[in-house]
Amino acid sequence: MNPQSSTVQLVLQAKGLTKRYGHVVAMDSADFELAQGEILAVVGDNGAGKSSLIRALTGAVSPDSGEVFIDGEAVRFRSPLDARLAGIETVYQELAVATELDITQNLFLGRELRKPGVLGTLFRQLDKAGMRKQAAEHMKNLGIRVQSIRQKVETLSGGQRQAIAVARAAAWGRKVVILDEPTAALGVKETRQVLDLILKVRSHGLSIVLISHSMPNVFEIADRIHIHRLGRRATIVEPKSTSMSEVVAVMTGALDPTAVKPAVYSTPSLATL
């Protein structure tokens, strides 16, 4: 199968990823495809190997074998920094926000802008005004409302903190944003805000990978659902043609993957998944 097709562009793809830890097989020839501009949900029971797959796609784990492609070109990530430089940003379940810093500082954490000219190059002074202006514009474009861009993250609600983490990923992720359980431990209202934010991020042209145990959330916003089981992809389905109970049954092994309707694609290369 070609990593890229003429009508459906695969922005991120993996073929035959395998990872062993002694006698434990975390990934067993796992495949993965993410199309340009889509929201792909990755679901699976505990121990299915979802985390190992995502770590391999983000450079946190080096697979023993297999290949990863970005826009059809083979890549090899030696660290998460390599994946970030390639345009892949990840928001982990354990929110990587610095609560004692303000919103602007969090958005530019590790990517601070310096003042132009000698003040920045020689004296290494930060362009705080410029960063605040860009942060405010970015938050406005994503529809995230806060009292002040200088507000410390520790004063925000759980949903707002999650929004800041997603906003940072969207600001720097040129191609893909990966979200690991973004609505875990959030209330109904905050979950709604985060789901709306995910849709907003996708509307800006980014492709999104959503790892979630919340089937209602998955079925509401995902274009396709990648079901992971026993270290590999069992099948890919579409929410509009598959029920939640069927997805759960495939996840747990109660239903054979061939018993559910696979996702339909517009090109032969994708139809052979």
HELIX and SHEET records of a PDB file:
HELIX    1   1 LYS A   50  LEU A   57  1                                   8    
HELIX    2   2 PRO A   80  LEU A   85  1                                   6    
HELIX    3   3 ILE A  103  LEU A  107  1                                   5    
HELIX    4   4 VAL A  118  THR A  121  1                                   4    
HELIX    5   5 LYS A  128  ASN A  141  1                                  14    
HELIX    6   6 VAL A  153  THR A  155  5                                   3    
HELIX    7   7 GLY A  158  TRP A  172  1                                  15    
HELIX    8   8 VAL A  188  SER A  203  1                                  16    
HELIX    9   9 MET A  215  ILE A  221  1                                   7    
HELIX   10  10 PRO A  239  SER A  241  5                                   3    
HELIX   11  11 MET A  244  THR A  252  1                                   9    
HELIX   12  12 PRO A  257  ALA A  259  5                                   3    
HELIX   13  13 PRO A  268  ALA A  271  1                                   4    
SHEET    1   A 4 VAL A  24  ALA A  35  0                                        
SHEET    2   A 4 LEU A  10  TYR A  21 -1                                        
SHEET    3   A 4 SER A  65  ILE A  70 -1                                        
SHEET    4   A 4 GLU A  73  VAL A  75 -1                                        
SHEET    1   B 6 ILE A  88  VAL A  91  0                                        
SHEET    2   B 6 VAL A 176  ASP A 180  1                                        
SHEET    3   B 6 SER A 207  ILE A 211  1                                        
SHEET    4   B 6 ILE A  39  VAL A  43  1                                        
SHEET    5   B 6 ARG A 224  ARG A 229  1                                        
SHEET    6   B 6 ARG A 232  VAL A 237 -1                                        
END                                                                             
